[in-house]
Amino acid sequence: MPTLLISHPACLNHVTPAGHPERPDRLRAVDRALEAEKFQPLVRVTAPLAALETVALCHPMDYIEEIRDATPREGLVRLDADTSMSPGSFEAALRAVGGGILAVDEVVAKKARNAFVATRPPGHHAETARPMGFCFFDNAAIAARYAQKQYGIARVAIIDFDVHHGNGSQEIFWSDRSVMYCSTHQMPLFPGTGAVGESGEHNTIVNAPLRPGDDGAVFRAAFEERVLPRLRDFRPELIIISAGFDAHFRDPLANINLEESDFVWATQKIMDVADQCADGRIVSLLEGGYDLQALGSSAAAHVLALMGG
């Protein structure tokens, strides 16, 4: 079975203020990296628009409508210090959600071995009714809920190796025993959540914070000691990856020193668990990564690992 690549040109139309790190060039960098000949076997499809009712699996409809109604006709409008909207932002956000939904459909139907969703805006900071950290809707959380509702999947795990903690995913599933959320991230750093002691009502939140300056060896040890044993015990039937590449040593927004080989290693470890208990089912969603060179090369390495390369 092939690996699926899902994207949409509308995600380039989410425009951010000049100098903002979460910019359309991020997707262009990923696209360029995935044009190499070794990525010819990828099956490439466009992300559909998610229905508002699908977004409402994790966010209240009045919040969704507030975001829709905040979309400007021209120029930019700020929702908070970090998060702004342009005329194309709402469609881009719905495509980002829709990409995750399509990935779940195709992977569960065994039409694809796994999938990488290269869309923006990212999602893991969006809480139930609060946009923040460049995020409007929690794409990974919605994909997890959709898999449960549409296909009766009992246990879903979200593995988040973005350098920033996914406070939104943690908040949404804090009291839910059917979804495990595991995160490696720099601490202290935005958004300030993700301490080891934050474990949720059913001990299904697994945080493995890293210190500024930590390298691949420390990251791999945290993965081996904290994340992977809990993941194996949970035995997820589907794994969703919040794939942020901002823990790379080149990234300007953080101070973790990972290299492409570390993302490959983590991807392969997650694939091993998926093969053991989830019939290989993995959906990976692009989150952060703000150095264009590092983002392109890291995303390419991650996708090549998903392809079995």
C-alpha positions as CSV (number, residue, x, y, z in Angstrom):
1,M,0.0,0.0,0.0
2,P,1.2,3.5,-0.8
3,T,1.8,6.5,1.5
4,L,-0.7,9.2,0.9
5,L,0.3,12.9,0.7
6,I,-2.6,15.3,1.3
7,S,-2.3,19.1,0.8
8,H,-4.2,22.0,-0.8
9,P,-3.2,25.2,-2.5
10,A,-5.8,27.1,-0.4
11,C,-3.5,26.6,2.6
12,L,-1.2,29.1,1.0
13,N,-3.9,31.7,1.2
14,H,-3.8,31.9,5.0
15,V,-1.7,35.1,5.2
16,T,0.1,36.2,8.4
17,P,1.7,39.5,9.3
18,A,5.1,40.4,7.8
19,G,7.9,38.6,9.6
20,H,5.5,36.1,11.2
21,P,7.2,32.6,11.5
22,E,4.0,30.7,10.5
23,R,4.0,31.8,6.8
24,P,2.9,30.3,3.5
25,D,6.6,29.7,2.5
26,R,6.6,26.9,5.1
27,L,4.3,24.8,2.8
28,R,6.3,25.8,-0.2
29,A,9.4,24.5,1.5
30,V,7.7,21.1,2.2
31,D,6.3,20.9,-1.3
32,R,9.8,21.5,-2.8
33,A,11.4,18.9,-0.6
34,L,8.8,16.3,-1.7
35,E,9.3,16.9,-5.4
36,A,12.5,14.8,-5.3
37,E,12.4,11.6,-7.4
38,K,12.4,9.3,-4.4
39,F,8.9,10.7,-3.5
40,Q,7.4,9.6,-6.9
41,P,5.6,6.7,-5.3
42,L,3.5,9.0,-3.0
43,V,-0.2,9.2,-3.9
44,R,-1.0,12.9,-3.9
45,V,-4.5,14.2,-3.3
46,T,-6.1,17.5,-2.3
47,A,-7.6,18.1,1.1
48,P,-11.4,18.5,1.1
49,L,-13.2,21.2,3.1
50,A,-14.2,19.8,6.4
51,A,-17.9,20.2,7.3
52,L,-18.5,22.5,10.3
53,E,-20.2,19.6,12.0
54,T,-17.0,17.7,11.8
55,V,-15.0,20.5,13.4
56,A,-17.7,20.5,16.1
57,L,-16.5,17.0,17.2
58,C,-14.0,19.0,19.3
59,H,-15.1,22.6,19.2
60,P,-18.5,24.2,20.1
61,M,-20.4,25.4,17.0
62,D,-20.7,28.9,18.4
63,Y,-16.9,29.0,18.6
64,I,-16.5,27.8,15.0
65,E,-19.0,30.4,13.9
66,E,-17.1,33.1,15.8
67,I,-13.9,32.2,13.9
68,R,-15.8,32.1,10.6
69,D,-17.3,35.5,11.3
70,A,-14.0,37.0,12.4
71,T,-12.6,36.3,8.9
72,P,-11.8,39.7,7.3
73,R,-12.9,40.7,3.8
74,E,-9.5,42.3,3.3
75,G,-6.3,42.8,5.3
76,L,-5.6,41.0,8.6
77,V,-7.4,40.7,11.9
78,R,-5.6,39.6,15.1
79,L,-7.3,37.1,17.4
80,D,-4.5,37.3,19.9
81,A,-0.8,38.4,20.0
82,D,0.3,35.4,17.9
83,T,-2.8,34.4,15.9
84,S,-4.3,36.4,13.0
85,M,-6.7,35.8,10.1
86,S,-6.7,36.9,6.5
87,P,-9.5,36.5,4.0
88,G,-8.2,33.0,3.1
89,S,-7.7,31.8,6.7
90,F,-11.0,30.1,7.3
91,E,-10.9,28.0,4.2
92,A,-7.3,27.0,4.9
93,A,-8.3,26.0,8.5
94,L,-11.2,23.8,7.1
95,R,-8.8,22.2,4.5
96,A,-6.4,21.4,7.3
97,V,-9.1,19.7,9.3
98,G,-10.4,18.0,6.1
99,G,-7.0,16.7,5.2
100,G,-6.9,14.8,8.5
101,I,-10.3,13.4,8.0
102,L,-9.5,12.2,4.5
103,A,-6.3,10.6,5.8
104,V,-8.3,8.7,8.4
105,D,-10.8,7.5,5.8
106,E,-8.1,6.3,3.4
107,V,-5.9,4.6,6.1
108,V,-8.8,2.9,7.8
109,A,-10.1,1.7,4.4
110,K,-6.6,0.3,3.6
111,K,-6.3,2.4,0.5
112,A,-3.1,3.8,2.0
113,R,-0.5,2.4,4.3
114,N,-0.3,5.7,6.1
115,A,-0.6,9.4,5.3
116,F,1.1,12.8,5.7
117,V,-1.1,15.9,5.7
118,A,0.9,18.9,4.6
119,T,-1.5,21.8,5.5
120,R,-1.6,24.9,7.5
121,P,-2.6,26.5,9.8
122,P,-1.4,24.0,12.4
123,G,-3.7,22.9,15.2
124,H,-2.3,21.5,18.5
125,H,-2.5,24.8,20.5
126,A,-6.2,25.3,19.7
127,E,-8.2,24.5,22.9
128,T,-11.9,23.7,22.9
129,A,-13.0,27.3,22.5
130,R,-9.8,29.3,22.3
131,P,-7.5,30.0,19.3
132,M,-3.9,30.4,20.2
133,G,-0.3,29.8,19.0
134,F,-1.1,30.2,15.3
135,C,-3.9,27.6,15.6
136,F,-7.7,27.8,15.1
137,F,-8.9,24.2,15.2
138,D,-7.1,21.2,16.6
139,N,-6.6,19.1,13.5
140,A,-5.2,16.1,15.3
141,A,-7.9,16.0,18.0
142,I,-10.7,16.2,15.4
143,A,-9.1,13.4,13.3
144,A,-9.0,11.2,16.5
145,R,-12.6,11.9,17.4
146,Y,-13.7,11.4,13.8
147,A,-11.9,8.0,13.7
148,Q,-13.8,7.0,16.9
149,K,-17.2,8.2,15.7
150,Q,-17.0,7.1,12.1
151,Y,-15.3,3.8,12.5
152,G,-15.8,2.7,16.1
153,I,-12.0,2.8,16.8
154,A,-11.8,2.4,20.6
155,R,-8.3,3.8,21.4
156,V,-6.5,6.5,19.5
157,A,-3.0,7.8,20.4
158,I,-1.7,11.2,19.5
159,I,2.1,11.5,19.5
160,D,3.4,15.1,19.4
161,F,7.1,15.8,18.8
162,D,6.6,19.5,18.0
163,V,9.0,21.5,20.2
164,H,6.0,23.3,21.7
165,H,3.6,21.5,24.0
166,G,0.2,20.8,22.5
167,N,-1.9,22.4,25.2
168,G,-5.0,22.2,23.0
169,S,-4.8,18.4,22.5
170,Q,-4.1,17.9,26.2
171,E,-7.0,20.1,27.2
172,I,-9.5,18.4,24.8
173,F,-8.6,14.9,26.0
174,W,-7.8,15.6,29.7
175,S,-10.7,13.6,31.0
176,D,-10.9,11.0,28.2
177,R,-9.7,7.5,28.8
178,S,-10.0,6.5,25.1
179,V,-7.4,8.9,23.7
180,M,-3.8,9.0,24.8
181,Y,-1.8,12.1,24.2
182,C,2.0,11.9,24.4
183,S,4.3,14.9,23.9
184,T,8.0,15.6,23.9
185,H,8.6,19.4,24.0
186,Q,11.0,22.1,25.3
187,M,10.2,23.4,28.8
188,P,10.1,26.2,29.7
189,L,8.7,27.5,26.5
190,F,5.3,28.6,25.0
191,P,2.6,27.8,26.0
192,G,3.9,26.9,29.5
193,T,2.0,23.6,29.8
194,G,3.4,20.0,29.6
195,A,4.9,19.3,33.0
196,V,5.5,15.6,33.8
197,G,2.8,15.8,36.5
198,E,0.1,16.7,34.0
199,S,-1.3,13.3,33.4
200,G,-5.0,13.7,32.9
201,E,-7.9,12.2,34.8
202,H,-7.2,8.7,33.6
203,N,-3.4,8.8,33.3
204,T,-3.6,9.0,29.5
205,I,-1.6,12.2,29.2
206,V,2.1,11.5,28.9
207,N,4.5,14.5,29.0
208,A,8.2,14.2,28.5
209,P,9.6,17.7,28.7
210,L,13.1,18.5,27.4
211,R,15.5,21.2,28.6
212,P,16.9,24.0,26.4
213,G,20.0,22.6,24.7
214,D,19.0,19.0,24.8
215,D,20.0,17.0,21.8
216,G,19.0,13.9,20.0
217,A,20.3,11.5,22.6
218,V,18.2,13.1,25.3
219,F,15.2,13.2,23.0
220,R,15.5,9.5,22.1
221,A,16.0,8.6,25.8
222,A,12.8,10.5,26.7
223,F,10.9,8.7,23.9
224,E,12.2,5.3,25.0
225,E,11.7,5.7,28.7
226,R,8.4,7.7,28.9
227,V,6.5,7.6,25.6
228,L,7.0,4.2,24.0
229,P,6.3,2.0,27.0
230,R,3.0,3.9,27.7
231,L,2.1,3.8,24.1
232,R,2.6,0.0,23.9
233,D,0.6,-0.6,27.1
234,F,-2.3,1.6,25.7
235,R,-2.4,-0.5,22.5
236,P,-3.9,2.2,20.2
237,E,-5.9,1.1,17.2
238,L,-4.8,4.3,15.3
239,I,-1.8,6.6,15.8
240,I,-1.9,10.2,14.9
241,I,1.3,12.1,14.8
242,S,1.5,15.9,15.5
243,A,4.6,16.3,13.4
244,G,6.3,19.5,14.2
245,F,9.9,19.9,13.1
246,D,10.8,22.9,15.2
247,A,12.9,20.9,17.6
248,H,15.5,21.0,14.8
249,F,18.7,22.7,15.8
250,R,18.2,25.3,13.1
251,D,14.8,26.4,14.3
252,P,14.6,30.1,15.5
253,L,11.7,29.6,18.0
254,A,13.3,27.0,20.3
255,N,16.6,25.6,21.7
256,I,16.4,21.8,21.1
257,N,19.1,20.4,18.9
258,L,17.5,17.6,16.9
259,E,18.6,16.5,13.4
260,E,16.7,14.9,10.6
261,S,17.9,11.4,11.8
262,D,16.2,12.0,15.1
263,F,12.8,12.5,13.4
264,V,13.4,9.4,11.3
265,W,14.2,7.4,14.4
266,A,11.0,8.6,16.2
267,T,8.9,7.9,13.1
268,Q,10.2,4.4,12.8
269,K,9.6,3.7,16.5
270,I,6.0,4.9,16.2
271,M,5.6,2.7,13.1
272,D,6.8,-0.3,15.0
273,V,4.1,0.2,17.6
274,A,1.5,0.8,14.9
275,D,2.5,-2.4,13.3
276,Q,2.2,-4.3,16.6
277,C,-1.3,-3.1,17.6
278,A,-2.8,-0.7,15.0
279,D,-2.5,-2.7,11.8
280,G,0.1,-0.1,10.8
281,R,-2.4,2.8,10.7
282,I,-0.7,6.2,11.1
283,V,-1.9,9.6,10.1
284,S,0.7,12.3,10.4
285,L,-0.2,16.0,10.4
286,L,2.2,18.9,9.9
287,E,2.4,21.2,13.0
288,G,5.4,23.6,13.5
289,G,8.8,24.1,12.0
290,Y,10.0,27.6,11.2
291,D,13.4,27.4,9.6
292,L,12.5,26.7,6.0
293,Q,15.6,24.6,5.2
294,A,15.2,22.5,8.3
295,L,11.5,22.1,7.8
296,G,11.8,20.9,4.2
297,S,14.6,18.4,5.0
298,S,13.0,17.1,8.2
299,A,9.5,16.7,6.6
300,A,11.1,14.9,3.7
301,A,13.0,12.5,6.1
302,H,9.8,11.9,8.0
303,V,7.8,11.1,4.9
304,L,10.5,8.9,3.5
305,A,10.4,6.9,6.8
306,L,6.6,6.6,6.5
307,M,7.2,5.2,3.0
308,G,9.5,2.6,4.4
309,G,12.6,4.2,3.0
